[in-house]
Amino acid sequence: GIAVVARLADIPAKLDRISVYLPPAVTLKLLPEIAAKGCDECWLNPGAESPEVLAEAGRLGLNVIQACSIVDVGESPAGL
């Protein structure tokens, strides 16, 4: 199976990329945890962003990328 964790803080490794596929209301609540964990890139996939999410991510100093992370790694979401 695939290992899962309850919180980002439970992941011992440094994260290069955190990819978010959640509704904006949930994403907004998750942003402080993302900022506390730290990452090089915080990908907000289509549907995860909102003006409030983007404002809070900016306030927290996150390097936000608004795009589909699946497409970025050369895959098609339709093929998954």
C-alpha positions in Angstrom: 0.0 0.0 0.0 0.8 3.6 0.0 2.1 5.2 3.2 0.0 8.1 4.6 0.4 10.6 7.4 -2.1 12.6 9.4 -0.1 15.9 9.2 2.6 17.3 6.9 4.7 17.7 10.0 4.8 13.9 10.3 6.9 13.6 7.1 10.5 13.7 8.2 12.0 14.6 4.9 12.3 18.1 3.4 9.6 18.5 0.7 10.4 20.1 -2.6 6.8 20.3 -3.7 3.4 20.2 -2.0 0.6 19.7 -4.4 -2.9 20.6 -3.3 -6.1 19.1 -4.8 -8.6 20.4 -2.2 -11.5 22.9 -2.2 -10.5 26.5 -1.4 -12.1 26.4 2.1 -10.0 23.3 3.0 -6.9 24.7 1.3 -7.1 27.9 3.3 -7.1 25.9 6.6 -4.1 23.8 5.4 -1.9 26.8 4.4 -0.4 27.4 7.9 0.6 23.7 8.0 2.2 24.0 4.6 4.1 27.1 5.7 5.2 25.5 8.9 6.5 22.4 7.0 8.1 24.4 4.3 8.6 23.5 0.7 10.2 24.9 -2.4 6.9 25.0 -4.3 3.3 25.0 -3.3 1.2 23.9 -6.2 -2.4 25.0 -6.1 -4.1 22.8 -8.7 -7.3 24.0 -10.6 -10.1 24.4 -8.1 -7.9 24.7 -5.0 -7.3 28.4 -5.4 -9.4 31.4 -4.5 -8.6 35.1 -3.9 -8.5 34.4 -0.1 -6.2 31.4 -0.6 -3.8 33.3 -2.8 -3.8 36.3 -0.3 -3.0 34.0 2.7 -0.4 32.0 0.8 1.3 35.3 -0.1 1.1 36.5 3.5 2.7 33.2 4.6 5.5 33.6 2.1 4.7 30.5 0.1 6.0 30.1 -3.5 2.7 29.4 -5.1 2.3 27.9 -8.6 -1.2 27.8 -10.0 -1.2 25.0 -12.4 -1.9 21.3 -12.7 1.0 19.4 -11.1 0.0 16.2 -12.9 0.5 17.9 -16.3 3.8 19.4 -15.1 5.3 16.0 -14.5 4.3 14.9 -18.1 1.1 13.0 -17.3 -2.5 13.4 -18.4 -5.0 13.7 -15.6 -7.4 11.8 -17.9 -5.0 8.8 -17.9 -5.1 8.4 -14.1 
